[in-house]
Amino acid sequence: MKQKHWLLVLILIAAFGARSGYSLAKGIGREPGPPSSDAAEYSRYAWNLAQGNGFCGPEPGVDGEVLSAYLPPGAPALFALVYAIFGKSYAAVRVVHALLGAASAFLLFLLAKAVINKRAGYVAAAAYALYPSAIFYSDLLLTETLYSFGLILCLWLCVAWFAPQPTWKSAVVCGIALGLTSLVRPTVFLLMPLLVLWGVFVLKGARAKALIFVIAVVTYLTTVPWSLRNYSLYHRFILVAPRTWTEILGGNNPVVATDPKYAGYCIWYTQVPGWEHKFDGVPQIEREVVAKQLALQWLSENKDKWGYLLRSKFIRFWSPFLHQDNRANRLIMLLSWGPVLIFLIPAFFVTLVKFLQERHPGLLLHLFILSNLAIALIFYALPRLRYPMEPFCIILASGTVIWLWDRVFREPRTTETPAV
């Protein structure tokens, strides 16, 4: 095996070791979190699913556990599969997360190699293997690890497999991958218009351009069984989960528009003064209706706050400074996202211009980053929402690292594609 192959193997071992080691230090078999936490809710849905009780669990406004679509089914389905095999083992889920983290590092290597060059692939994979935020989220029973893996897989399929030689087969596979990833987090659907524009701009020939629409159609068709299940449950169309307007309301309300502590952030909508009792006894599906009315009314009556909301969300989205009292968490965020952001800024604009000129498939990374920014501006800025795009920022940042390395150490030129 070649030396660099060993290097990649060591990187993947480090990725798994760092994640599983962190979980062991924290207590790999410990409970996911307090009963009301997101992690505990995901686990309860997963356990009910593994027990054959259907996709049921806690839902706001409803007592006990009920059949619901409150959570997207992707992560609970994975946890349920693990529970069905190993029993209700939180340790097993965390080990699976560590494996997904290592697999993500490998896919990131392949994607960076396709977008920039092999050297950047090693840098990106190594950075992600030991990326503090990735290690932190791997320990949590949430969507971040599975969603990030799905996104990296999807973008690699689109950029490195589909774009060079578009075929029906590759288009269908890309669509299925995107559809399954949307069942982990439905924000994938906000990328679809940009994906279509990417295909029309980058791909050559009418047939290839038409196949990008096949990807979009297959993405939606993949979610049809879940949407039909939701229709049979609620008697109305719900693509994945009925949470859009309650999330929008959480990030666009009088509190976040006036309290500096919540600038660019969110507050649970029932904690907004004057709205405390508007959702009493109201199930999630109806909360969406109430939240939509409140959000549209408040936004229409407070247009003078739009600029502040957008500006504060933009700043918080990019900031490496975590707004928490926990000093360790603040340091982790600063050491994770801070260096990536510094190296990303020049690489983003240089590669954007270059990829536009060349109609390079790697342009999809820029579009995905911009789609995540758009999501933050519509909803709110949160490290958990930004984290899935950070692997792609690491890829672009690795180009800057390679460029600086070559300038400082004056390495001889190679036949590889320039890093930036």
N, C-alpha and C positions, 0 to 999 in steps of 0.2 A: 504494500500500500504506500502511495506517495506521501511525502512528509506533510504536504498541505491537507491531505485527506485525514491524516492523524490529527492535525490541528482542528479540523472541523469536528471530528469525533470528540476531542477534548472539550471543545466549546459546548457541544450538546450534553456531555456528561456534567459539565459545570452548571449548565442551565437546570438540569434535573436536580443536581446535588444542592444547588443554592435554594431552590424552591422547597424541596423536601426537607432540607436541613433547617430552614427557617420554620417550617411547620412543626418539626420535631422539637425545636427550641420553645415554640409557643405552646406546644401540646397538640400533637397531630390528631388526637381523637376527641378533642374538646368540643363542646356544643358550638353550633354556628354563631350564636349570639343571643341576646335577650329575646323573649317570645315575640315582641312587637317589631323586631328588626327585619330588614329585607331578607337577610340570609336565613333566618329562622322560618320565614314564610315560604321561601323557595324550598327549603327542606321539608316542610309539612306537605306542600303540594306534591313533592317528589315521593314522599313516603306513602301518601294515599294512592298515588298512581301505581307504585310498586306493589301495594296491597290489593290492587284490583278494584279500588273504590272510585276510579275515574279521576279526572283532573279537578280536584276540589281542595279547598282550604279556606283560610280567612279572607274576608272581603270587607272593605270599609262600609259601614252602615248596616251590616248584617251580623247577627249573633251566630256564634259557632262556625262550623265549616260547611261550605256549600259548593255545589258544582259552579264553576266560575271560569271566566276568561280574564280575570283581573291581572294575572301575570302572563307574559309570553311563555309558551310551553317549552321552548328549546332547552334551557338550562335545567328545569325540573325533570324533563325527559331523560337527560343524561344522568342526573343524580338518581333517578328512579331505576335506570338500568344498572347502575352501580349497586344500589340497595338490593335489587333483585338477585344479584350475583353474590354479594358479600354480606347481605344483611344491612341493617341501618348503621353503617360504618362511615363516620365522618372522616376517619383516617383514609379509607379507600378513596373517597372523593378527592381528598387533598393530594393523594398520590396520582390519581388520574389527572388532576390539574397540573401537577409537576411534569407529567409526561406530555401534556398538551403544550406546556411552556417550552419544553425541549423541541417538540415538533414545530412550534411556531418559530423558534430560532432557526431551524433548518430551512423552513419555507422563506424566512426573511433573507437568509443567505442566497437562496435561489432567485428571489425577486430583486434583491440589490444587484446581483450579478447580471440579471437581464436588463436592469434599468441603468446601471452605471458600469461596473466591471467587477471582476472576481475579488480584487483586493477590497473593494468597498463591501462586498458580500461578507468577507471575514470580519471586517470592522463592525458592520451592522449586527451580525450574528453574535459576536462576542459582547457588544454593548448591551444587546437585549438579553443575553444569557444572564448577565449580572445586573440588569437594570433594577434598581431598588423598588420602583413602583410595580413592575411586573412580578417581582418576588412577593411583594406585599399582597397584591390582589390574588395571586395564586393560592394563598392561604385561606381566602374568604369564599364561602359558598354563595357566590354571586354570578352574574353573567359575564364579567369582564374577561376572564380567561378563555372561555369557550367562544365568546363573541370575537375577541381579538384573533384567535386561531382561525375562525371562519372567515374573517375579513382578509387576513393575509393570504389564506388559501384562494379566496375569490379573486383578489387582485393579481395574484400570481397566475391563476388560470387565464384571466382576461389578457394580461399584459404579455406573459411569456409563452402561453400555449395557443390561445385563440387568435390574438392579433397577428402573429407572423404568418399563419396559414389558416384563415377562417374556414371552418367546415360546419356542417349541420351537427355533427357529433360534438365538437368542441363547444358550439353555441348552446346545445342542450345541457351539457355538463356544467357550463358556467351558470346557466339559468337555475339549474337545480341547486347548485352550491349557494347562489345568492338567495334563493327562496328559503332554503333551510336556515341560512344565517339570519334572515329576516324574522324567523320564528324565535330566535334568541333575543333580538332587539329589532323592532319594526322600523327603526330609523333608517335602515338600509333603503327603504322605499324612497326616501328623499334624495338618494344618490341616483336613482334610475333615470331621471331626465338628463342629468349630467353624463351618465353612462352612454345614453343614446347620442348625445352631442359629441362625445368622445369618439364613438364608433364612426359616425358620419364624417368627422373631421380627419381621423387618423387612417381609417381603412381605405384601401384602394379598390375601386370597381363596384359596380352596382350590386352584384351578388353579395360581396363581403359586407357592404353597408346594410343590406337587407337583413343579414344574419344578426346584426346587433338588436334588431327588433324581435328576433326569435329569442334572444337572451332575455329581453324584457318580458315577453309573453310567458316564457317558461318559468321565470321568477314568480310571477303572479299565480300561475297555474299550480305551482308547488304548494302554495298556501291555501288552495281551494278546499282541501279536506278539512283543514282547521276552521276556515271561514264557514263552511257548511255546518260543522259541529256547533259553532257559535250561533248560527242562525236558528238551529233547532232548539238551542237553549234560551235565546233571548227574543226570537222572532223578529230580528232586525239584522242588517248587515254589519258585521264587525270583522274587519280584515284580520287583525291579530289580537289586540287587547284594547279595551275601552278606557284609555287613559290620556288621550291627546289633550283634551281641554282642561282637565284637572291639572295636568302638568304645566300647560300654558298659564293657567291662572296662578299657579304657585310662583311663577317667575315674573308675573305682570300684575301687580296689585299695589295698593297704597303703602304698604310697609316697605317693600323693596325699592319703591320709588322715593322714599323719604328717609329711611333709616340707613346711615352709612355702613352699619354692620352687615346689612344684607345687600349692599350695592352689587349688582350683577348676579346675585345669588337667588335663592328662593326661600319661601316659608310655606309650611303646610297650610293649605288654603283655609282650613277651619280655624286657624289661629289668627286670621286677619280680623281686627276689630270691626264689628258690625256684621260679619259673615259667620260668626261662631255657630249659630243654630240653623243656618239655611240648609245644612246637609244632615241634620239629625234624622236618623232612621231611614236615610235615603240610600239605596244600594248603588253600587258603582256605575251601573249602566245609566241610571237616572242622574247621578251626580255629574256625568258628562254634560247632560242637558242644562243643568243649573249652572255649571262652571262656564259653559259656552256663553250663556246669557250674561253672566257677571263679567266675564273677561271682555266681551265685545262692548258691553255698556261702559265699563271703566275705561277701556282704551279709547273709545270714541269721545268720552267726556274729559279725557286728560291727555290730549294730543301734545300739550306742552311738556309732558314727561317722556315722550318717545325718545328724544335725543339723549336724555340722561340714561334711560334704560339701555339703549343700544351702546352708548359709550361705556357704561359701567360693565355691561356683559362682555364687550370686546376686550377691555382691560383685564377683567378677571379670567377670561378664557385663556389668554396668553401668559398670565402672570405665573412665575415660579414660586411666588410667596403664598403659602397655604394659610388661610384664615382659620387657624385653630389654636387652642391653648396648648396642645401637646407639642412640646419642643422637639421631640424625636421625629414626629410626623412632619413637622415643618422642615426639619433638616433633610429628611428623606426626599421630600418634594423638591427642595432646592438643589440637592445633589443629583436628582434624577432629571427633572425637566429643565433645570437651569442651564447646564452645559449643552444639552440638545438644542435648546432654543437659540443659544449663541451661535452654534455652528449651522443651524437650520436657516437662519435669516438670509445670509448671502447665497446659500445653495438654492433656496427656494426660487429666488428671482433669476439667478443665472440659468438654472436648469429650465425654468419656465420659458424664458426667451428662446433658449436653445431647442427645447422640445417643440415649441410652437413652430419654429422655423423648419425643423426636420419632420414635423408631424409624427413625433416619436410616441410610441404607445405608453411610455412612462409618464406621459401627461396625466394619466388617470390618477396618479398619486396626488398631484396638485389639486385636481378636481375633488378628490375625496377629502383632502384637508379643508378645502373651501366649503364643502358640504357640511362638514362638522362645525365649522365656524357659523354657517347659516343656522344650523340647529341650535347652537348656543344663543344666537341673537333672537331667535323666535321663542325659545323656552327660557333657559338660564345657563350660566356657566358653572360647571362643576368638574373637579378633577376626574371623577368617575366617567363623565360624559366625554371628556377630552382624551382620556387614556387610550381608547381603541385606535385613535389616529396616530399616537406617538410612535409606534413601530415604523410607520411610513416617514415620519419626521426624522427618525434615526437613520433611515436609508439615505435621505437627502443630506443630513448632517455628516454622514460618513464620507460623502463626496468632498466636503470641505476639509475633513480630517486628512484624507488622502492628498488633497491639493497642498495643504500646509506641510505635510510630511515631505512631499517631493521638493518643495521650495526650501525647506530648512536643511534637509539632508542631501539635497541635490542628487536624487537618484536618477540614473539614466532613463531616458524615455523608453517605453515599451510599445508594442503594437496594440496594447489595450486601448479601449475607448477612454478619453480623458475623463477624470473623475467628475469634474464640474465644467 
